[in-house]
Amino acid sequence: MKAMMNFQDLCDLGYPEGQARRIIRLAKQELVKEGFAFYNGKRVGLVPTTAITKIIALPQSEDDN
């Protein structure tokens, strides 16, 4: 699994585009709450996979690509 993900990575996993964008938005909001103000920007679309796994269940993989 990648260390960072964007909405296109979620689309590749089978999520519809709107839902993938919503998941990224929620992950960014959670990161801002944790003190990472960098993720408050509109144009930031890449978030850590760990933030996404708090929202959805991602399959665990042995290799870190």
C-alpha positions as CSV (number, residue, x, y, z in Angstrom):
1,M,0.0,0.0,0.0
2,K,1.2,3.5,-0.8
3,A,2.3,5.8,2.0
4,M,0.2,8.7,0.5
5,M,-3.0,8.6,-1.4
6,N,-5.2,10.9,-3.5
7,F,-8.8,10.6,-4.8
8,Q,-7.6,8.8,-8.0
9,D,-6.0,6.0,-5.9
10,L,-9.4,5.5,-4.2
11,C,-11.1,5.5,-7.6
12,D,-8.7,2.8,-8.6
13,L,-9.8,0.8,-5.6
14,G,-13.4,1.0,-6.8
15,Y,-14.8,4.0,-5.1
16,P,-16.9,6.4,-7.1
17,E,-15.3,9.8,-7.8
18,G,-17.6,11.8,-5.5
19,Q,-17.1,9.4,-2.6
20,A,-13.4,9.2,-3.1
21,R,-13.2,13.0,-3.0
22,R,-15.4,13.0,0.2
23,I,-13.1,10.5,1.9
24,I,-10.0,12.7,1.1
25,R,-11.9,15.8,2.4
26,L,-12.7,13.9,5.7
27,A,-9.1,12.7,6.1
28,K,-7.9,16.3,5.6
29,Q,-10.3,17.6,8.2
30,E,-9.1,15.0,10.7
31,L,-5.5,15.9,10.0
32,V,-6.2,19.6,10.6
33,K,-7.8,18.7,13.9
34,E,-4.7,16.7,14.8
35,G,-2.6,19.9,14.3
36,F,-1.4,19.5,10.7
37,A,-2.4,22.9,9.4
38,F,-0.8,22.2,6.0
39,Y,-3.8,20.1,5.1
40,N,-6.1,23.0,5.5
41,G,-5.3,24.2,1.9
42,K,-7.8,23.6,-0.9
43,R,-5.2,22.4,-3.4
44,V,-3.7,19.7,-1.1
45,G,-5.1,16.4,-2.4
46,L,-2.5,14.0,-1.2
47,V,-3.0,12.6,2.3
48,P,-1.3,9.8,4.4
49,T,-2.9,6.4,3.9
50,T,-3.1,6.1,7.7
51,A,-5.6,9.0,7.7
52,I,-7.7,7.2,5.1
53,T,-7.6,3.9,7.0
54,K,-9.2,5.7,10.0
55,I,-12.2,6.5,7.8
56,I,-12.5,3.3,5.7
57,A,-11.1,-0.2,6.0
58,L,-8.3,-0.7,3.5
59,P,-6.8,-4.1,2.8
60,Q,-3.4,-4.6,4.4
61,S,-0.5,-5.3,2.0
62,E,2.9,-6.8,2.7
63,D,4.7,-4.5,0.2
64,D,4.9,-0.7,0.7
65,N,4.9,0.8,-2.8
